Amino acid sequence: MARPLLHLVFGGEIADPSGNEFIDADNLDIIGIFPSHATALTAWQGVSRANVDHAHIKYVIVHLHRLMDPDHPAAGFQERASDGSGGQR
């Protein structure tokens, strides 16, 4: 069985809606740690939709597996151009 690729979903109030600078790091809303990108994405979508009317509230998905093992390939995962490589890893 393949090991899980852990992802963290969290959010909070940000200074600028186009940025990632959280105003109060002591009060971040930690949604949870998920065993796959798909489950993290589902959680992120739910909490993001619940806060869609709040322009200064932002939730993000952090790829914990990349922090723990930066050389581990995530086959089949499509990165956004803003994630760095702009392609599959």
C-alpha positions as CSV (number, residue, x, y, z in Angstrom):
1,M,0.0,0.0,0.0
2,A,1.3,3.4,-0.9
3,R,2.0,5.8,1.9
4,P,-0.4,8.7,2.3
5,L,0.6,12.1,0.9
6,L,-0.3,14.4,3.8
7,H,-1.9,17.7,3.2
8,L,-2.9,20.5,5.7
9,V,-5.9,22.7,5.2
10,F,-6.0,25.9,7.2
11,G,-7.0,29.6,6.9
12,G,-7.8,32.8,8.5
13,E,-7.9,36.6,8.0
14,I,-5.5,37.9,5.4
15,A,-4.2,41.5,4.9
16,D,-4.8,41.5,1.1
17,P,-7.2,39.2,-0.8
18,S,-4.6,38.6,-3.5
19,G,-1.8,37.6,-1.0
20,N,-1.1,35.0,1.7
21,E,-0.1,37.2,4.6
22,F,-2.2,36.1,7.6
23,I,-3.0,38.8,10.1
24,D,-3.3,36.8,13.3
25,A,-1.2,33.6,13.2
26,D,-2.3,32.8,16.7
27,N,-5.9,32.4,15.6
28,L,-5.6,30.4,12.4
29,D,-8.5,28.0,11.7
30,I,-6.9,24.6,11.3
31,I,-9.3,22.4,9.4
32,G,-7.2,19.3,9.5
33,I,-4.5,17.0,8.0
34,F,-5.7,14.8,5.2
35,P,-4.2,11.6,3.6
36,S,-4.6,12.8,0.0
37,H,-4.9,15.9,-2.1
38,A,-8.5,14.8,-3.1
39,T,-9.7,14.7,0.5
40,A,-7.9,18.0,1.3
41,L,-9.4,19.6,-1.7
42,T,-12.9,18.5,-0.6
43,A,-12.3,20.0,2.8
44,W,-10.9,23.2,1.4
45,Q,-13.8,23.6,-1.0
46,G,-16.3,23.3,1.8
47,V,-14.7,25.8,4.1
48,S,-13.9,28.2,1.3
49,R,-17.5,28.1,0.0
50,A,-18.7,28.8,3.5
51,N,-16.6,31.9,3.6
52,V,-17.1,33.1,0.1
53,D,-18.7,36.4,1.2
54,H,-15.6,37.3,3.3
55,A,-13.0,38.7,1.0
56,H,-10.3,38.8,3.7
57,I,-10.7,35.2,4.8
58,K,-8.6,32.7,2.9
59,Y,-8.0,29.0,3.2
60,V,-5.1,27.1,1.7
61,I,-3.8,23.6,1.2
62,V,-0.2,22.9,2.2
63,H,1.5,19.9,0.8
64,L,3.1,18.5,4.0
65,H,4.5,15.5,2.1
66,R,6.6,17.9,0.1
67,L,8.0,19.5,3.2
68,M,8.8,16.2,4.8
69,D,10.3,14.6,1.6
70,P,10.9,17.2,-1.1
71,D,12.3,14.6,-3.5
72,H,9.3,12.3,-3.3
73,P,7.5,12.4,-6.7
74,A,3.8,13.0,-6.7
75,A,2.9,11.1,-9.9
76,G,-0.2,12.3,-11.6
77,F,-0.6,15.4,-9.6
78,Q,-1.0,18.6,-11.7
79,E,0.5,21.6,-10.1
80,R,-0.7,25.1,-10.7
81,A,1.8,27.5,-12.4
82,S,2.0,29.5,-9.2
83,D,3.3,26.4,-7.3
84,G,6.6,26.7,-9.0
85,S,7.2,24.1,-11.6
86,G,4.1,24.7,-13.7
87,G,3.8,21.0,-14.7
88,Q,3.6,17.5,-13.4
89,R,6.0,16.4,-10.8
